[in-house]
Amino acid sequence: MEGTAEALSEFRSCSYAAMGLQDGERVETDFRAEYRMVFEGAFEDWTTSMARAENCLASRFEDEAVSEVIDAAAIAFYPGILNFRKRSEYRDDLERMLPMAKLSGMTDARTKGCLMAGRLADISRMPVDLAIESAAKLN
């Protein structure tokens, strides 16, 4: 335990310098961008889980639900009339993720098996919805 405080202090000083920050300097946080990053990981997990469940014959891949989520995400993460182009690009980016997620789900069904695949697909939607709701509340 001895020397821990000193080592942590040195680590902190080095980390701040590496990021170009001064001790005590305030850093602005873009919460919408943070929620978007959480969403993107959760979205990929959710769509992969749905594809796995479909390949396990536990449930169907819900294309309509995915489209609704993509639209809601684009609106939540790029609100306002002036962000029309960014929303469109974001929708396209999310739709481009789907083929890989479906392939990953198919692979997971074969390698990881099908135990609880349908339930996992249902549960994995929760962080997707929560990230969208949290970003929408920022408006």
C-alpha positions in Angstrom: 0.0 0.0 0.0 2.9 2.3 0.5 3.7 4.5 -2.4 0.2 3.9 -4.0 -0.9 7.5 -3.6 2.4 8.7 -5.1 2.1 6.3 -8.1 -1.5 7.4 -8.7 -0.6 11.0 -8.5 2.2 10.5 -11.1 -0.1 8.5 -13.3 -2.7 11.3 -13.1 -0.1 14.0 -14.0 1.1 11.9 -16.9 -2.4 11.2 -18.2 -3.4 14.8 -18.0 -0.3 15.9 -19.9 -0.9 13.2 -22.6 -4.4 14.6 -23.1 -3.2 18.2 -23.2 -5.1 19.1 -20.0 -4.1 21.0 -16.9 -5.0 19.8 -13.4 -8.4 21.2 -12.5 -9.3 22.1 -16.0 -12.9 21.7 -16.9 -13.8 19.5 -19.9 -17.1 19.9 -21.6 -19.0 16.7 -22.2 -21.2 16.1 -25.2 -23.8 13.8 -23.6 -25.6 13.3 -26.9 -22.4 11.9 -28.4 -21.8 9.7 -25.4 -25.4 8.3 -25.6 -24.8 7.7 -29.4 -21.7 5.7 -28.7 -23.6 3.6 -26.1 -26.4 3.2 -28.6 -24.2 2.0 -31.4 -22.7 -0.8 -29.4 -26.0 -1.8 -28.0 -27.7 -1.7 -31.5 -25.1 -4.0 -32.9 -25.5 -6.4 -30.0 -29.3 -6.3 -30.3 -29.4 -6.9 -34.0 -26.8 -9.7 -33.7 -28.9 -11.3 -30.9 -32.1 -11.1 -33.0 -30.2 -12.8 -35.9 -29.0 -15.5 -33.6 -32.5 -16.1 -32.2 -33.8 -16.3 -35.8 -31.2 -18.8 -36.8 -32.0 -20.8 -33.7 -35.7 -20.7 -34.7 -36.5 -19.0 -31.3 -37.9 -15.8 -32.8 -37.9 -13.7 -36.0 -35.6 -10.9 -37.0 -37.9 -7.9 -36.6 -37.1 -5.7 -39.6 -39.9 -3.3 -38.8 -38.7 -2.8 -35.2 -35.2 -2.2 -36.5 -36.4 0.4 -38.9 -38.4 2.2 -36.1 -35.3 2.1 -33.9 -33.1 3.5 -36.7 -35.5 6.4 -37.3 -35.9 7.2 -33.6 -32.1 7.1 -33.1 -31.5 9.5 -36.0 -34.0 11.9 -34.6 -32.6 11.6 -31.0 -28.9 11.9 -31.9 -29.3 14.5 -34.7 -32.3 16.7 -33.7 -33.4 19.8 -35.4 -34.4 20.9 -38.9 -30.8 21.7 -39.9 -29.5 18.2 -39.2 -31.6 16.6 -42.0 -28.6 15.4 -43.9 -26.8 14.0 -40.8 -29.9 12.1 -39.9 -30.1 10.6 -43.4 -26.4 9.7 -43.3 -26.8 8.2 -39.8 -29.7 6.0 -41.0 -27.6 4.8 -43.9 -24.7 4.0 -41.5 -26.9 2.0 -39.2 -28.5 0.1 -42.1 -25.1 -0.8 -43.4 -24.4 -2.5 -40.0 -27.2 -4.9 -40.5 -25.7 -7.5 -42.9 -22.7 -8.0 -40.6 -24.9 -8.3 -37.6 -27.0 -10.9 -39.3 -23.9 -12.8 -40.3 -22.5 -12.6 -36.8 -25.8 -13.8 -35.4 -25.8 -16.8 -37.7 -22.2 -17.6 -36.7 -23.1 -17.2 -33.0 -26.0 -19.6 -33.4 -23.6 -22.3 -34.7 -20.7 -21.6 -32.3 -22.4 -20.4 -29.1 -25.6 -22.4 -29.4 -29.2 -21.5 -28.9 -29.8 -21.6 -25.2 -31.8 -18.5 -24.2 -31.3 -17.0 -27.7 -34.9 -15.6 -27.8 -34.8 -14.1 -24.3 -31.4 -12.6 -25.0 -32.8 -10.9 -28.1 -35.6 -9.4 -26.1 -33.3 -8.2 -23.2 -30.7 -6.8 -25.5 -33.2 -4.2 -26.8 -33.3 -2.4 -23.4 -30.0 -0.5 -23.7 -30.9 0.5 -27.2 -34.2 2.1 -26.1 -32.6 3.7 -23.0 -29.8 5.4 -25.0 -32.4 6.8 -27.4 -34.7 8.0 -24.6 -31.8 9.6 -22.8 -30.6 11.5 -25.8 -34.2 12.6 -26.7 -34.5 14.1 -23.1 -31.6 16.4 -23.8 -33.8 18.4 -26.3 
